[in-house]
């Protein structure tokens, strides 16, 4: 009689699978923090880099540059954005400047000069969506590599 015996050692796999939920939670938080930082940074940079804006800014009535938004002596809107995690699945990017909404959405007397990388319907611009997807993939791939020991 001839036989072959195969012993399957799943201890490494079992260990990896027991660590999987915690790794995915770490990846989610890392992705959210990165996304919040990216949106915060891109929002601030949009004041000086027109290509980061969701739509072009209307010129001022006097055709002067938008210097008050960009170089305000006490730190202007462009420097006021912050981000913070507000749970395991939410990041908020915000400013405490009360007039920010007027510039983002416009008023009856002032055209919108949007800076957040989202359109009027709240949809992300194609550029920021590509960046967000890449940030998510990178965060999860990094945790999966750690689990696999590579």
TAJO-V156464 format. One record per pair of residues at least 4 apart in sequence whose ideal C-beta (glycine too) atoms are under 8 Angstrom apart, sorted by the first residue. I is the first residue (numbers start at 1). J is the second residue. Records with the same first field share a line. If there is no record, write none. Layout:
I->J, J
This chain:
10->14
11->15
12->16, 149
13->17
14->18
15->19
16->20, 147, 148
19->23, 147
20->24, 147
21->25
22->26
23->27, 143, 144, 146, 147
24->28, 140, 143
25->29, 88
26->30, 143
27->31, 139, 140, 142, 143, 144
28->32, 88, 89, 139
29->33, 85, 88
30->34, 139, 142, 143
31->35, 135, 136, 138, 139, 140
32->36, 85, 89, 90, 91
33->37, 83, 85, 91
34->38, 135, 138, 139
35->39, 91, 132, 135, 136
36->40, 83, 84, 85, 91, 92, 93
37->41, 83
38->42, 128, 131, 132, 135
39->43, 83, 93, 116, 117, 128
40->44, 81, 82, 83, 93
41->45
42->46, 52, 117, 128, 131
43->81, 93, 115, 116, 117
44->78, 79, 81
45->49, 52
46->50, 52, 53, 78, 115, 116, 117
47->66, 69, 70, 76, 77, 78, 115
48->70, 78
49->53
50->56, 57
52->117, 127
53->57, 114, 115, 117
54->114, 116, 117, 118, 119, 125
55->112, 114, 119
57->66, 111, 113, 114
58->111, 112, 113
59->63
60->64, 65, 66
65->70
66->70, 113
67->71
68->72, 76
69->76, 77, 78, 103, 113
70->76, 78
71->76
72->76, 77
75->79, 80
76->80
77->95, 97, 99, 100, 103, 115
78->115
80->95, 96, 97, 100
81->93, 94, 95
82->93, 94, 95
83->91, 92, 93, 94
84->91, 92, 94
85->90, 91
86->90, 91, 92
93->116
95->100
99->103
100->104
101->105
102->106, 107, 110
103->110, 112, 113, 114, 115
104->112, 113, 114, 115, 116
105->112, 114, 120
106->110, 111, 112, 113
112->120
114->118, 120
117->124, 125, 127, 128
118->122, 123, 124, 125, 128
119->123, 125
124->128, 129, 132
125->129
126->130
127->131
128->132
129->133
130->134
131->135
132->136
133->137
134->138
135->139
136->140
137->141
138->142
139->143
140->144
141->145
142->146
143->147
144->148
145->150
